[in-house]
Amino acid sequence: MEYENRIEIEKLKTAVDQIKDELAKIIIGQHDFIEMLLTALLSDGHVLIEGVPGVAKTITAKLLSKTLQTGFSRIQFTPDLMPSDILGTTIYNVKTQEFEFHKGPIFSNFVLIDEINRSPAKTQAALFESMEERQITIDNNNYDLKPPFFVIATQNPIEQEGTYALPEAQLDRFLFKIKVEYPNKEEEVNILKTQNARKGAKPETLISPVLSEADLLRFQQLIYDVLIDDKILNYIADIIYKTRNHSHLFLGGSPRASLATMHTAKAFAAIQGRDFVIPDDVKTVLPNVLRHRIILNPEYEMEGFDEDAVIKMIVESVEVPR
């Protein structure tokens, strides 16, 4: 007997597959990266992307925005960027003799921030307030950010000169931290072939919109209806609890990490065409949820351990629910 989903997962999966097909016109490989971006988008959370220059961080985010019929803005973070350059500013109108608020680029649905660690703490803090509260306050006036509101920020892990590291409390505002690796040789050959065949055509012109704003909001709401068994919830809690008592870690995951794991596992299950979560969904999203929320003990970091290695160690030590 064929299983039938209780909710309209088929429509969601069809839309996701169409987005993947559109991105595949330009982006070669990076399947996991794209799936995690879509998972975060459907989970209504923000994403920090880390990778060396030239691995398609920015172009993937830009092309993803082209598949959505929503507002888009791009902000290049620099050391001289001020909070008003992001949020907007109040200007005196001589004709009306009143102050008027002119909205900044944060007032959009899809906001791409390049090199977020290039900007000083004051500007970073202004951004993170809007990410968390979905509103900004200027001159004692509150301005709501219209949903959907999705922030993708990029940073380069290698270059440190002229950068300002994001504090842990601000990193926690991001639902995911996604690491983007180099393509393999076969993918690199295909990148060269695809670029050569485009004959100078701009990538953005080859991408067609797939999801309307209303569709995206409906699918985001649909994620809440994906089933997750109590055994899976206990499995998530066991893993996060172990991060707080692990010898390799100075700081473990908070309850926010547990909630993020639960919600993104539901979104990932929906992307796979299921209306219920399985343990593999949890395992897939977990590194992206945890890698910016845990801190290694210095001695283990010196021994060559990284966050992903410790997360894998912890996951393998927890019994998988049957």
N, C-alpha and C positions, 0 to 999 in steps of 0.2 A: 504493500500500500504506500503510495507516494505521500510524503509529509507536506502539509499545507501550512504556510505561515499565517499567523493570526492578524498581522498588520501588513501594510503595503510595502514590505521590504523589496519586492520585485521592482517596483518603480524606482526606489532609491538605488538599488544595485544597477539597474539599467542606466540611470543618470551618471553614476560613478564610472561605469564602464565607458560611457561616451566621453567623459572628461579625460579618462586615461587614453582613449584613442586619439583625442585631439592633441594631448601633450606629446604622444608618441610620434606625431608628425615632425617634431623638433627635437625632443629630449630622448636620447638613446640610453637605455638602461635606467638606472636609478629607480627601479620599481618599488623598492622598500621605502625610499625617500618620499615618493609621490603618494604611496598608500598612507604613510604616517601624516603627511600634510592634509590629506582628505579626512583622515580619522580625527585630527584636531579640529578641522573646519566643521565637521558634523557634531563634534563635542562642544562647540562654541567656546573654544579656548585658544590661547595665543601660542606661537611657536618661535623658539630661538634655534636658528640653524648655524651650525659651526662647521667650517671646512676651509681648506686652503683656497686661495684665489684660482678661478678657472674651472671649478667643478660644477658649474651650472646652478649655484644657489640662487642668485638673483633672477636669472632668466626663467628658471622654473617657477618661482613665485610670481613673476610678472605674467607668464603665460597662463598660470592657473587663474589669475584674476580675469584674464580675457575670456575664460569659459563661464564666468559668472556675470549676469546682467545686474551688476551693482556698481556703486561708486568706487573709484580707485585713486590712491595718492601714493607717491613715493617720496621719502625724506632721506636725504644723504646727511648722516650725522658727521659733524666736524667739530674740532675743539672750540670754535667760536660760536657755535649754535646756541641760541638763547631759548628759554622756555616759550617766550612769545612767538618765536619762529615756528613752533609746533602747534601751540594752543590757539594762537590768535592774539589780537590786541584791541584795546579800546582807543578809538580816534575821535577827536572833537570835530564835529561837522559845523562849519561856519554858517552855512545857510539855515540849518534848523536850530543852531545854538544848543545842540545836545551831543552827548557822547554816544557813539555807536560802536558796537562790537563787531569786528571783522574776524570771521572764523579762520582758523589756521588749517593746515592739511590733515590734522588729526580727525577733523570732521568728515570722515568718509567711511565707507563700509569695509573696504579692504585696504589696509595701510602696510606698505612695504618700507622697512627701515634698513638702510644699508649701513653696515659697520657701526652698530649701536654702541660699541665700546670706544668709539672715537670722541664721544661727547662727554663733558664733565658731569659730575654728580647732580648738580642742580637741574640740568636739562633731562637727565635720565629719570630723576624723581618726578618731574612733571609728566613725563610719558607714562610712568608706571601707575600714577594715580588714576589717569584716564583708563588704563587697562583694567584696573581692579574695580573701580567704582562705576565705569561706563558713563562718567560725567566729568566735567571740569568746572572749577570755580574761578571766576575772574571778577574782581571788584565786588565781592560778596554776592554775585549772581551765579546761579547754577545753570549749566547748559548740558542737556542730556545728549549722549551720543546714540544716534539712531541704530537699532539692530537691523541686519547683522553687523557685528563689529569684530573684525578679525585682523590681528597684528602679526606680521611675520618680520622678525628681525634677523639680520645676519651678523656674524662676527668671524674674524680670522684668528685661529688659535696660535699661529706662529708669530706673527708680528706683534711686538709688545710696545715698541717705541711710540709715544704719543697716544697711548690708549689709557682708558680708565676702566679697570675691572669692575664688573657688576657685582655688588654685594649679594650675599646669599638671600637676604630677605627680598630683594628685588628680583633675583633669579626665580624665586618661588612663584612670581606672578605668571610665569610661562607654564603652560600645561605640559609642553614637550620641549626637550632639547634634543634636536636631531643632528647626528653627525653624518656628514656627507663625505664619502670616500672617493678615491680615484676610480675611474672605470677600468675594467679589465682590457686586455689587448684587443679582443674581438669587438667589444663595444667601442673602443677608440677608433678602430678601422671604420666601423659603421658611422661614427660621428663625422669622420672625414668625408665619407661617401655622401652622406646626407647634406652636409654643408656645401660640398661641391655641386650637387644636383640642384640646390636652391638657386644658384646663379645670382646671388646678391639680394634675393627677395627677403624683406624684413620678416622675422619669425612671427611677429604679432599679427601680420596680415593673413597668416595661414591658419589662425585659430578661430573657430566659430564658437559663439556662446551656447551653453548647454542649459544652465540652471538660471531661472529667474530668482529675484529676491524672495518672492512669496514661496517658491518651491524650496529654497534653501532653509527658510525659517520653518516650514512644515516638516522637512526632514530632520532638522535639529530637534524639534519637539518629539518626533517619532522615536528618537534614540531612547528616550525615557521609558518607552513601552517595551523595550527589549528585555526578555526574561533573564534573570541571573539567580541561580540556585544558592541557597544558604551555604552549601558546601564550598561553592566558588568564593563567596564572601569571606568565609573562614580561611580559605586558601590565601586570599589577598592579605587578610589581617595577619596571618602567620608570617608571610614574607616580609611585610613592612615592620612587624614587631622584631623580627630577627635583625633587621638593619640597625635597630637601636641597641642591640646587645652583641654586636659582632666585634671581634678583636681587631679587625682591620679598619674599622670605621671610628672616627672621632665624633661624627654626627650622623644620625640615621634619619629615615623618613618620618614626616609628621602625619597626622590624620588627613591632611590635605593630599598627601601622596596616595593614601588609600582611596580617597574619593576620586582622585584623578584616574587611578588605575581602574576602578570600577566603571566609571563613565566612558573612558576611552576603550575599554574592552567591549562594552556594549556597542559602541560605534564601529569598532573593527569587525565585530560579528555581523553587524548589519551590512557592511561593505562586502562581506563574503556571502551575503544572501541568506543569513540566518536570523531568526528572531529570538535566539537564546545564546548565551555565552558558554564557551567551553574553556578548559584550562589553557589550551594553546593560545587563545585570544589574550589571556592575561600575560603569558610568557612573551608574546610578541610586543605588546605595548610597554611592558615594565621597564626596559632599559631607557626608553625615551622619557618616561615619567620620573625615574629616579636619578639619572646621572648628574643632574644639576641640583639635586636635593640632598645628596649625601656628601660627606667630607672624609677623605681617607686620613688615617693616622700617618704622620710624616714618615715614620720608619718604614712602613709598608710601601709608601709612594716611592721612597728611595730604592726599594728592592725591585721596582719595575711594575708594581701592580697599578691598574687604573680602575676607574669606577665600574666599567663594564665587566671586568674580570671578577670583581667582588660581587656584583649583582648576579652574575652567572653562578658563582660559588654558592650564594645564598639560595637561589632558586633550586639548584640541584640538591640542596640539603632539606628541602621541604617536601613532604609527601604530597603527591598529586591526588586530588579527590577522584573517586571512582563513580 
